[in-house]
Amino acid sequence: MLLRRILFAPRECALLRASVRRNIYTAPLRNAFKNSLGRNAFHSSNGKLEQETTTPDVGKPAIQQGKLEPSRGKRTSRSPAGKTSLRRAAVEAQISKDVRRLPVSPDIPSPEPKVVTAYAVAERFDIAKVMEILLAKGYEPDPLETGLYPQVVHIQVPLDSIRRTTSLASSDLSSDEVGDVFVFPSGTVVSWSLPETFASYLATTVLLPAAENAHIERMETEDLDYIEDPQRDNSFMKGDIIILGTNPVPEEQKTQDIRHPNRTTVDTVLTKIAFSSGLARSTKLAVLESLLLNYFDSTRNIPTQLSKGSRLPYTRSFILRKTGQLLSLRAQLNLYSELTDSLPDIFWDSRHELGLEGNYDQVGKALDVGIRIKVLNEKMDYAQEIASVLRERLSETHGLRLEWTIILLIAVEVCFEVLRLWKERKQELAAMKENKANIADRNPLSS
């Protein structure tokens, strides 16, 4: 027994050290996530929506203990990206590493990780109608006057309902007390630092009348973690984490801008719009990927049936429907959206020093948007081959039907011709018989 303890003692010590190290590094991160993601209490900047979310009503989601329950039938088709995957574990480890690397000051609290989430709920949004809905709900679109309407609609939603004792405008609160919502014409809503239940309710219920070709039942969501660093004046992505610099501009560098007296806040919102546009692009692409996957599921048996040489049991309407679905998917990817554009129109007039196009590209690289678009087009090429086989089969079937129709018509014509010839022969035989009878009657002695 003593010898066994001596042999296994180093292994037990190593396991103990690893356990202690793991608890030291991950315990603060878990507490930070619990504090940042567990805050479901929110307060609307308008009385109407606040009343809807605080007073139970028939046909509306109820609030229980400050939490908004998502409406029935409005659940996402899949869970937010990476929440229970290895990617989520890697992101948490990266956040913990980045938080430990930030300069520590006794006067500056450690930044807490937050979440930005994108919801793709429709093919398009009628932006003018979105403005009407938000104004009717009491929100103030574009509170910082960024001037980016109609490329995007921005509102701010106050978060802390306990500290708000008076009705304050959302622009009067600090960035830690408000969450941002960006509505894009592509049918995507992006929320920053907002409870998931509220953001989902806003995207799937409040803005639903402005949606064109809504697909709530197959809504796609994606999220990224971000950290606000008050000691940085630039923003960037590190892995799958957004580092949002919120360092105020020195007084001697501030420009006298009457329209934007708080230029730092406006620049931060513009940076969020750049990141949001990239995330919305990825979420919109996920919708097309899901549609193409469903398309492949419906045509999965075609190659097997062709390899067996069996007859394809597909009607003309089925083949035309599948061809139309594929053409619609390809058009949504390459023609009717900005998914394949290197830079959306919203960033053409932005100030170069902000580097918004760089933030947009960083999100695309982090989420492999370029590679996914290439793979999606290659898959559509393969689907196009299947559709071509179906069309060839349709043409072959149509040609074969025409051939048999022609053969049948020829056969009918032959039958009529044979019948005519038979009648003529019968008439000739009857005439010959009648002639013989007449001759016999004229010469009775010769017979």
GITAHU-V191032 format. One record per backbone hydrogen bond with DSSP energy under -0.5 kcal/mol. CO is the residue of the C=O (numbers start at 1). NH is the residue of the N-H. Records with the same first field share a line. If there is no record, write none. Layout:
CO->NH / NH
//
This chain:
1->5
2->6
3->7
4->8
5->9
8->12
9->13
10->14
11->15
12->16
13->17
14->18
15->19
16->20
17->21
18->22
19->23
20->24
21->25
22->26
23->27
24->28
26->30
27->31
28->32
29->33
30->34
31->35
32->36
33->37
34->38
38->40
46->50
47->51
48->52
49->53
50->54
51->54 / 55
54->56
57->60
62->64 / 69
64->67
67->64 / 69
71->74
80->83
82->85
85->89
86->90
87->91
88->92
89->93
90->94
91->95
92->96
93->97
94->98
95->99
96->100
97->101
98->102
103->105
105->108
107->109
108->105
112->228
114->226
115->193
116->224
117->191
118->222
119->121 / 189
120->220
121->215
124->212
125->127
126->130
127->131
128->132
129->133
130->134
131->135
132->136
133->137
134->139
135->138
137->49
139->141
140->143
142->145
148->151 / 152
151->185
153->183
154->142
155->181
157->179
158->43
159->161
160->164
163->165
166->168
169->172
170->173
174->177
175->178
177->159 / 160
179->157
180->192
181->155
182->184 / 190
183->153
184->187 / 188
185->125
187->121 / 122
188->184
189->119
190->182
191->117
192->180
195->199
196->200
197->201
198->202
199->203
200->204
201->205 / 206
202->207
207->210
208->211
210->126
211->213
212->123 / 124
213->123
215->218
216->219
219->77
220->120
221->81
222->118
224->116
225->242
226->114
227->229 / 244
228->230
229->232 / 246
232->247
236->243
237->239
238->240 / 241
240->225
241->238 / 243
242->227 / 244
243->236 / 245
244->229
250->253 / 254
251->254
255->257
256->258
261->263
262->266
263->267
264->268
265->269
266->270
267->271
268->272
269->273
270->274
271->275
272->276
273->277
274->278
275->279
276->280
277->281
278->282
279->283
280->284
281->285
282->286
283->287
284->288
285->289
286->290
287->291
288->292
289->293
290->294
291->295
292->296
293->297
294->298
295->299
297->300
299->302
300->304
301->305
302->306
303->307
304->308
305->310
306->309
311->313
312->314
315->319
316->320
317->321
318->322
319->323
320->324
321->325
322->326
323->327
324->328
325->329
326->330
327->331
328->332
329->333
330->334
331->335 / 336
338->341
344->347
345->348
347->350
351->354 / 355
352->355
355->359
356->360
357->361
358->362
359->363
360->364
361->365
362->366
363->367
364->369
365->368
368->372
369->373
370->374
371->375
372->376
373->377
374->378
375->379
376->380
377->381
378->382
379->383
380->384
381->385
382->386
383->387
384->388
385->389
386->390
387->391
388->392
389->393
390->394
391->395
392->396
393->397
394->398
395->399
396->400
397->401
398->402
399->403
400->404
401->405
402->406
403->407
404->408
405->409
406->410
407->411
408->412
409->413
410->414
411->415
412->416
413->417
414->418
415->419
416->420
417->421
418->422
419->423
420->424
421->425
422->426
423->427
424->428
425->429
426->430
427->431
428->432
429->433
430->434
431->435
432->436
433->437
434->438
435->439
436->440
437->441
438->442
439->443
442->444
443->447
//
